[in-house]
Amino acid sequence: MESSQADINREIAAAAQQPGGPQPKIDYPPYRSSLLRHPKQPAHLVDPESVELWAPVFGHRDVADDEADLTIQHAGTPLGERIVVTGRVLDGDGRPVADQLVEVWQANAAGRYRHQRDQHPAPHDPNFTGVGRMLTGPDGTYRFQTIKPGPYPWRNHVNAWRPAHIHFSIFGTDFTQRLVTQMYFPGDPLFPLDPIYQSITDPKARDLLIAQYDHDVTTPEWSTGYRWDIVLTGTHRTPLESDIEEDNA
């Protein structure tokens, strides 16, 4: 028998009483597939191949400026609320981290990914692929123009829905320096119901995943704006998807 949302809510409440931390739990019972997919053995330290320590994966000539605008990748205009998401990539001391490759991917305004495994019966948008990338500037800044994604159902339990979010990947200068996380939007009513979001049991750490509306980033008669900084290390480190991956893309 499949679990109901009430079952999941009780499990989330019980898990919140257990010791937690600022990063997602890799074996979080309300997130059903995490119990099957998380590592069962201790981490084994290995030396990466020497080429991974010095050979850059990308450079300024490999990433075009227009790749940061997800609304101009096709002949027509995508449907939905146009938004700008901007912020800075920082180290634990608040110093900007330049020349980091920031990649994003997301569902469209109807909550559907451009991916063959996404069979959610919502419409595809022929003018929206939902992927973009750019390099951070000297002050660590990134800026994407996109469409606000919609929530979507997933099969963790009966009537399970994910809050609207954008996936972020941050690369350093070699293959061993990739971090993946998700950014959410303020005031989403699905937050308390979502076991992926709730797998970070520290409320203050969860809040670090929520962007803030910024009227100074908003453009008159064009787009609303959100600001979200990514902190790579330290006590205010952004929660990361180190070992947990989502069922949908």
VOPAGU-2260 file (C-alpha; in pm, 1 decimal, decimal comma):
REM VOPAGU-2260
SITE   aa  ch    i         X         Y         Z
SITE  MET   A    0       0,0       0,0       0,0
SITE  GLU   A    1     137,7     339,4    -100,2
SITE  SER   A    2     203,2     599,0     165,4
SITE  SER   A    3     -25,8     898,9     191,7
SITE  GLN   A    4      80,9    1257,8     248,8
SITE  ALA   A    5     -36,5    1219,4     609,1
SITE  ASP   A    6     202,0     924,3     649,3
SITE  ILE   A    7     489,1    1129,0     508,6
SITE  ASN   A    8     402,7    1424,8     732,0
SITE  ARG   A    9     423,6    1203,3    1040,1
SITE  GLU   A   10     760,4    1067,1     928,0
SITE  ILE   A   11     891,2    1418,8     859,2
SITE  ALA   A   12     782,0    1526,1    1207,9
SITE  ALA   A   13     951,0    1223,3    1364,9
SITE  ALA   A   14    1273,4    1279,9    1168,9
SITE  ALA   A   15    1279,3    1642,7    1282,1
SITE  GLN   A   16    1316,4    1519,6    1641,4
SITE  GLN   A   17    1638,5    1336,3    1558,1
SITE  PRO   A   18    1983,6    1498,2    1554,7
SITE  GLY   A   19    2045,8    1659,1    1218,5
SITE  GLY   A   20    2278,1    1893,9    1042,2
SITE  PRO   A   21    2302,7    2156,4     771,3
SITE  GLN   A   22    2334,3    1906,5     484,8
SITE  PRO   A   23    2069,4    1664,4     347,3
SITE  LYS   A   24    2039,7    1328,3     520,9
SITE  ILE   A   25    2139,2    1056,7     276,8
SITE  ASP   A   26    1910,4     796,1     436,0
SITE  TYR   A   27    1599,5     999,2     504,5
SITE  PRO   A   28    1296,9     762,8     539,9
SITE  PRO   A   29    1026,1    1002,7     410,3
SITE  TYR   A   30    1229,2    1028,6      87,6
SITE  ARG   A   31    1167,9     668,4     -10,9
SITE  SER   A   32    1434,0     608,2    -275,7
SITE  SER   A   33    1710,2     756,2     -59,1
SITE  LEU   A   34    1696,3     440,2     152,1
SITE  LEU   A   35    1784,5     230,0    -152,5
SITE  ARG   A   36    2035,8     455,6    -325,2
SITE  HIS   A   37    2257,6     603,1     -57,1
SITE  PRO   A   38    2609,9     455,8      -8,4
SITE  LYS   A   39    2620,8     155,4     224,7
SITE  GLN   A   40    2999,3     148,0     267,4
SITE  PRO   A   41    3236,5     407,4     416,7
SITE  ALA   A   42    3390,1     656,0     174,0
SITE  HIS   A   43    3713,8     531,1      19,2
SITE  LEU   A   44    3973,9     798,8     -47,2
SITE  VAL   A   45    4140,9     767,7    -385,5
SITE  ASP   A   46    4385,8     991,8    -566,7
SITE  PRO   A   47    4227,9    1148,4    -876,1
SITE  GLU   A   48    4415,9    1120,9   -1199,5
SITE  SER   A   49    4674,5    1395,1   -1222,1
SITE  VAL   A   50    4508,4    1548,6   -1526,8
SITE  GLU   A   51    4198,1    1623,3   -1315,1
SITE  LEU   A   52    4402,2    1840,9   -1085,0
SITE  TRP   A   53    4523,5    2086,5   -1345,8
SITE  ALA   A   54    4340,7    2057,4   -1678,8
SITE  PRO   A   55    4051,2    2308,5   -1703,7
SITE  VAL   A   56    3715,3    2168,0   -1808,1
SITE  PHE   A   57    3607,5    2490,2   -1974,8
SITE  GLY   A   58    3711,9    2845,8   -2044,7
SITE  HIS   A   59    3565,8    3179,7   -2148,9
SITE  ARG   A   60    3585,1    3080,7   -2515,0
SITE  ASP   A   61    3372,0    2771,0   -2443,8
SITE  VAL   A   62    3076,4    2949,7   -2280,2
SITE  ALA   A   63    2879,8    3206,3   -2479,5
SITE  ASP   A   64    2719,0    3505,4   -2309,1
SITE  ASP   A   65    2372,7    3424,6   -2443,8
SITE  GLU   A   66    2372,3    3082,4   -2276,2
SITE  ALA   A   67    2269,7    3260,3   -1955,6
SITE  ASP   A   68    1937,6    3365,2   -2110,9
SITE  LEU   A   69    1702,2    3066,0   -2119,2
SITE  THR   A   70    1429,9    3272,8   -2287,8
SITE  ILE   A   71    1603,6    3330,3   -2622,7
SITE  GLN   A   72    1714,1    2980,5   -2717,2
SITE  HIS   A   73    1433,0    2920,0   -2967,1
SITE  ALA   A   74    1246,7    3108,5   -3238,1
SITE  GLY   A   75     954,2    3203,2   -3016,7
SITE  THR   A   76     902,5    3336,5   -2664,9
SITE  PRO   A   77     850,2    3078,0   -2389,1
SITE  LEU   A   78     531,4    3084,0   -2185,7
SITE  GLY   A   79     526,2    3180,9   -1820,1
SITE  GLU   A   80     652,0    3442,1   -1577,8
SITE  ARG   A   81     984,6    3585,7   -1692,4
SITE  ILE   A   82    1232,6    3615,7   -1404,2
SITE  VAL   A   83    1595,3    3704,6   -1338,8
SITE  VAL   A   84    1792,2    3503,4   -1083,6
SITE  THR   A   85    2121,1    3654,7    -975,4
SITE  GLY   A   86    2365,0    3630,8    -688,8
SITE  ARG   A   87    2725,9    3561,5    -603,2
SITE  VAL   A   88    2934,7    3249,3    -550,4
SITE  LEU   A   89    3132,2    3302,0    -228,1
SITE  ASP   A   90    3379,8    3112,1     -13,1
SITE  GLY   A   91    3333,6    3062,6     360,3
SITE  ASP   A   92    3491,1    3400,2     438,6
SITE  GLY   A   93    3256,6    3588,6     206,4
SITE  ARG   A   94    3514,9    3635,4     -67,9
SITE  PRO   A   95    3391,3    3613,4    -427,4
SITE  VAL   A   96    3486,5    3308,4    -631,3
SITE  ALA   A   97    3546,9    3407,1    -994,4
SITE  ASP   A   98    3544,9    3197,0   -1312,2
SITE  GLN   A   99    3321,6    2921,5   -1175,4
SITE  LEU   A  100    3101,4    2746,2   -1428,5
SITE  VAL   A  101    2741,8    2776,6   -1304,7
SITE  GLU   A  102    2489,4    2555,1   -1482,6
SITE  VAL   A  103    2112,8    2550,9   -1429,2
SITE  TRP   A  104    1832,9    2320,5   -1537,0
SITE  GLN   A  105    1463,8    2332,7   -1456,0
SITE  ALA   A  106    1106,4    2244,3   -1546,1
SITE  ASN   A  107     899,5    2478,0   -1760,8
SITE  ALA   A  108     614,3    2697,6   -1634,8
SITE  ALA   A  109     379,3    2397,5   -1642,4
SITE  GLY   A  110     614,8    2189,8   -1428,4
SITE  ARG   A  111     753,7    1963,3   -1701,5
SITE  TYR   A  112    1116,0    1894,7   -1792,1
SITE  ARG   A  113    1235,9    1859,3   -2149,9
SITE  HIS   A  114    1336,7    1498,9   -2084,1
SITE  GLN   A  115    1201,8    1171,9   -2219,6
SITE  ARG   A  116    1167,0    1022,5   -1870,7
SITE  ASP   A  117     935,8    1301,9   -1759,1
SITE  GLN   A  118     587,7    1169,0   -1838,6
SITE  HIS   A  119     401,0    1424,4   -1628,2
SITE  PRO   A  120      85,2    1502,3   -1832,2
SITE  ALA   A  121     160,8    1872,1   -1858,2
SITE  PRO   A  122     240,4    2051,8   -2184,6
SITE  HIS   A  123     587,3    2086,3   -2328,0
SITE  ASP   A  124     689,7    2436,4   -2428,5
SITE  PRO   A  125     854,1    2421,4   -2773,2
SITE  ASN   A  126    1031,4    2749,5   -2697,9
SITE  PHE   A  127    1182,9    2645,1   -2366,6
SITE  THR   A  128    1452,8    2383,7   -2309,9
SITE  GLY   A  129    1525,5    2477,3   -1949,1
SITE  VAL   A  130    1907,1    2467,9   -1941,8
SITE  GLY   A  131    2167,4    2743,5   -1921,9
SITE  ARG   A  132    2519,4    2818,0   -1806,0
SITE  MET   A  133    2766,9    3099,4   -1749,3
SITE  LEU   A  134    3096,3    3181,5   -1576,8
SITE  THR   A  135    3097,6    3391,0   -1260,2
SITE  GLY   A  136    3249,8    3737,1   -1294,5
SITE  PRO   A  137    3543,4    3884,9   -1101,1
SITE  ASP   A  138    3309,7    3963,3    -810,0
SITE  GLY   A  139    3161,6    3610,1    -814,4
SITE  THR   A  140    2836,4    3726,5    -974,8
SITE  TYR   A  141    2609,9    3509,3   -1189,9
SITE  ARG   A  142    2286,7    3619,2   -1360,2
SITE  PHE   A  143    2028,6    3411,2   -1547,1
SITE  GLN   A  144    1711,9    3518,8   -1724,8
SITE  THR   A  145    1457,9    3239,9   -1735,5
SITE  ILE   A  146    1094,1    3141,2   -1677,8
SITE  LYS   A  147     966,9    3066,3   -1328,6
SITE  PRO   A  148     924,2    2688,0   -1310,9
SITE  GLY   A  149     602,2    2524,5   -1198,5
SITE  PRO   A  150     562,0    2256,9    -929,6
SITE  TYR   A  151     519,9    1899,7   -1046,3
SITE  PRO   A  152     408,9    1558,8    -916,2
SITE  TRP   A  153     650,5    1276,8    -837,5
SITE  ARG   A  154     598,5     921,2    -720,3
SITE  ASN   A  155     742,6     922,5    -371,0
SITE  HIS   A  156     391,8     878,4    -226,2
SITE  VAL   A  157      28,7     941,3    -318,1
SITE  ASN   A  158     -30,2    1301,0    -432,9
SITE  ALA   A  159     333,9    1401,4    -386,7
SITE  TRP   A  160     433,7    1737,8    -537,3
SITE  ARG   A  161     771,0    1911,6    -554,5
SITE  PRO   A  162     795,4    2283,6    -480,3
SITE  ALA   A  163     906,3    2499,6    -773,5
SITE  HIS   A  164    1285,1    2499,1    -791,8
SITE  ILE   A  165    1588,2    2546,3   -1013,9
SITE  HIS   A  166    1881,8    2305,3   -1008,7
SITE  PHE   A  167    2229,0    2458,8    -984,2
SITE  SER   A  168    2564,8    2298,7   -1059,8
SITE  ILE   A  169    2888,1    2480,1    -975,0
SITE  PHE   A  170    3215,5    2364,4   -1130,9
SITE  GLY   A  171    3565,3    2469,9   -1030,7
SITE  THR   A  172    3855,3    2429,9   -1270,6
SITE  ASP   A  173    3873,5    2048,6   -1270,7
SITE  PHE   A  174    3650,1    1743,2   -1274,6
SITE  THR   A  175    3676,0    1692,8    -896,7
SITE  GLN   A  176    3521,0    2028,5    -810,8
SITE  ARG   A  177    3150,9    1994,7    -883,7
SITE  LEU   A  178    2876,5    2090,6    -637,6
SITE  VAL   A  179    2502,1    2048,0    -703,4
SITE  THR   A  180    2212,1    2208,1    -517,7
SITE  GLN   A  181    1860,4    2347,4    -564,9
SITE  MET   A  182    1716,4    2696,4    -530,4
SITE  TYR   A  183    1357,3    2751,7    -418,8
SITE  PHE   A  184    1116,7    3047,3    -424,3
SITE  PRO   A  185     985,6    3224,5    -113,8
SITE  GLY   A  186     650,4    3136,3      39,9
SITE  ASP   A  187     594,2    2803,1    -134,8
SITE  PRO   A  188     311,2    2611,9      41,9
SITE  LEU   A  189     467,5    2278,8     -54,9
SITE  PHE   A  190     778,3    2327,1     163,5
SITE  PRO   A  191     644,8    2144,1     472,7
SITE  LEU   A  192     513,5    1857,3     257,5
SITE  ASP   A  193     825,5    1789,1      50,0
SITE  PRO   A  194    1061,0    1519,1     183,6
SITE  ILE   A  195    1351,8    1629,4     -35,3
SITE  TYR   A  196    1342,6    1982,9     103,9
SITE  GLN   A  197    1276,6    1848,3     453,6
SITE  SER   A  198    1571,7    1606,1     434,9
SITE  ILE   A  199    1773,3    1907,1     554,6
SITE  THR   A  200    1654,1    1890,1     913,8
SITE  ASP   A  201    1813,3    2218,8    1025,3
SITE  PRO   A  202    1552,8    2492,7     952,1
SITE  LYS   A  203    1816,5    2764,7     922,8
SITE  ALA   A  204    2007,9    2557,1     666,8
SITE  ARG   A  205    1688,3    2494,5     468,3
SITE  ASP   A  206    1628,0    2868,3     455,1
SITE  LEU   A  207    1961,9    2907,9     274,7
SITE  LEU   A  208    1806,5    2736,1     -28,2
SITE  ILE   A  209    1532,7    2998,7     -66,0
SITE  ALA   A  210    1595,1    3294,4    -295,9
SITE  GLN   A  211    1469,6    3638,0    -195,3
SITE  TYR   A  212    1260,1    3865,2    -412,7
SITE  ASP   A  213    1466,3    4173,1    -500,8
SITE  HIS   A  214    1283,2    4471,9    -643,9
SITE  ASP   A  215    1612,6    4626,6    -755,1
SITE  VAL   A  216    1666,1    4323,4    -981,7
SITE  THR   A  217    1310,6    4349,1   -1117,6
SITE  THR   A  218    1281,3    4519,3   -1457,4
SITE  PRO   A  219     976,0    4740,1   -1523,7
SITE  GLU   A  220     719,8    4571,1   -1748,9
SITE  TRP   A  221     958,3    4285,8   -1823,9
SITE  SER   A  222    1066,2    4052,5   -1541,6
SITE  THR   A  223    1064,4    4000,5   -1165,8
SITE  GLY   A  224    1395,1    3948,3    -988,8
SITE  TYR   A  225    1535,0    3712,1    -727,1
SITE  ARG   A  226    1868,0    3712,2    -547,3
SITE  TRP   A  227    2041,1    3398,6    -416,2
SITE  ASP   A  228    2402,2    3362,7    -306,3
SITE  ILE   A  229    2585,0    3029,3    -307,2
SITE  VAL   A  230    2836,9    2977,7     -25,5
SITE  LEU   A  231    3081,9    2695,5     -91,2
SITE  THR   A  232    3235,8    2642,1     253,8
SITE  GLY   A  233    3205,0    2739,4     619,5
SITE  THR   A  234    2918,3    2754,7     867,7
SITE  HIS   A  235    2686,5    2926,9     616,8
SITE  ARG   A  236    2758,8    2675,9     340,7
SITE  THR   A  237    2472,9    2622,6      97,6
SITE  PRO   A  238    2317,7    2274,4     142,7
SITE  LEU   A  239    2432,9    2046,8    -138,7
SITE  GLU   A  240    2306,6    1733,5    -309,5
SITE  SER   A  241    2617,0    1527,9    -228,1
SITE  ASP   A  242    2456,8    1184,0    -230,9
SITE  ILE   A  243    2086,5    1241,1    -288,7
SITE  GLU   A  244    1942,3    1274,9    -637,4
SITE  GLU   A  245    1588,2    1350,1    -731,1
SITE  ASP   A  246    1361,1    1096,4    -903,4
SITE  ASN   A  247    1279,0    1341,3   -1181,2
SITE  ALA   A  248    1555,7    1505,9   -1388,2
